[in-house]
């Protein structure tokens, strides 16, 4: 488990992606929006990122609930952030985080 230290968005007119980074160097990616990507990226930074930065990535359900408790709007954005953290890969062995501890 590690603290989340970065939430970044990358977008074009048609799509937005989010990258979540942890203090131990792991990162994961998720799609945020298939349309109005610039607006959704702004919402993610204003209403989701403040509640996940500095938090432990070990309990994604609790992390999602934390965001929803503080922001009762735009609940679908938390799923993208969860997916980005859940799909992060080990920088040493390339194993998915959900597969268990690093084999290296």
C-alpha positions as CSV (number, residue, x, y, z in Angstrom):
1,X,0.0,0.0,0.0
2,X,1.2,3.5,-0.8
3,X,-0.1,7.0,-0.7
4,X,-1.5,8.6,-3.8
5,X,0.8,11.5,-4.8
6,X,-0.4,12.5,-8.3
7,X,-3.6,12.8,-10.3
8,X,-3.0,14.0,-13.8
9,X,-5.3,14.3,-16.8
10,X,-4.5,14.3,-20.5
11,X,-7.2,15.1,-22.9
12,X,-8.2,16.0,-26.5
13,X,-11.6,17.3,-27.6
14,X,-12.9,13.7,-27.7
15,X,-11.4,11.8,-24.8
16,X,-9.7,12.3,-21.4
17,X,-7.4,10.0,-19.5
18,X,-6.3,10.1,-15.9
19,X,-3.0,8.9,-14.5
20,X,-2.7,8.2,-10.8
21,X,0.7,7.9,-9.3
22,X,1.7,6.6,-5.8
23,X,4.6,7.5,-3.6
24,X,6.4,4.2,-4.4
25,X,6.5,5.0,-8.1
26,X,3.5,2.9,-9.3
27,X,1.0,4.4,-11.7
28,X,-2.2,3.5,-13.3
29,X,-4.4,4.9,-16.1
30,X,-8.1,5.2,-16.7
31,X,-10.5,6.8,-19.2
32,X,-12.4,9.7,-17.7
33,X,-14.6,11.0,-20.5
34,X,-15.6,10.1,-24.0
35,X,-16.9,13.7,-24.6
36,X,-16.6,17.2,-23.1
37,X,-13.2,16.0,-22.0
38,X,-11.8,19.4,-21.0
39,X,-14.8,20.0,-18.6
40,X,-14.6,16.5,-17.1
41,X,-10.8,16.9,-16.5
42,X,-11.5,20.1,-14.7
43,X,-14.2,18.5,-12.5
44,X,-11.8,15.6,-11.7
45,X,-9.1,18.0,-10.5
46,X,-11.6,20.2,-8.5
47,X,-13.9,17.5,-7.0
48,X,-12.0,14.2,-6.9
49,X,-8.3,14.8,-6.7
50,X,-8.4,16.8,-3.5
51,X,-10.0,13.8,-1.7
52,X,-7.6,11.1,-3.0
53,X,-4.3,12.9,-2.9
54,X,-2.3,11.8,0.2
55,X,-4.7,8.8,0.7
56,X,-3.7,5.1,0.9
57,X,-4.4,3.2,-2.3
58,X,-4.9,-0.1,-0.5
59,X,-8.7,0.2,0.0
60,X,-10.2,1.5,-3.2
61,X,-13.8,1.0,-2.0
62,X,-13.1,3.3,1.0
63,X,-11.4,5.7,-1.3
64,X,-14.4,5.9,-3.6
65,X,-16.7,6.3,-0.7
66,X,-14.6,9.1,0.7
67,X,-15.0,11.0,-2.6
68,X,-18.7,10.3,-2.8
69,X,-19.3,11.4,0.8
70,X,-17.5,14.7,0.1
71,X,-18.8,15.3,-3.4
72,X,-22.3,14.0,-4.1
73,X,-22.0,14.9,-7.7
74,X,-20.3,13.1,-10.7
75,X,-19.9,9.6,-9.1
76,X,-18.7,8.1,-12.3
77,X,-15.4,9.9,-12.1
78,X,-14.4,7.9,-9.0
79,X,-14.7,4.7,-11.1
80,X,-12.1,6.0,-13.5
81,X,-9.8,6.9,-10.7
82,X,-10.3,3.5,-9.1
83,X,-9.6,1.8,-12.4
84,X,-6.4,3.8,-12.9
85,X,-5.1,2.8,-9.4
86,X,-6.3,-0.8,-9.8
87,X,-4.6,-1.3,-13.2
88,X,-1.3,0.1,-12.1
89,X,1.7,-2.1,-12.9
90,X,4.8,-3.0,-10.8
91,X,7.8,-1.1,-12.3
92,X,10.0,-4.1,-11.5
93,X,8.1,-7.1,-12.7
94,X,5.2,-5.6,-14.6
95,X,2.6,-7.6,-12.6
96,X,-0.8,-6.0,-12.1
97,X,-1.3,-4.6,-8.6
98,X,-4.4,-6.7,-8.1
99,X,-2.4,-9.9,-8.8
100,X,-0.8,-9.6,-5.4
101,X,2.7,-8.7,-4.1
102,X,5.5,-8.1,-6.6
103,X,7.3,-11.3,-7.6
104,X,10.7,-9.5,-7.9
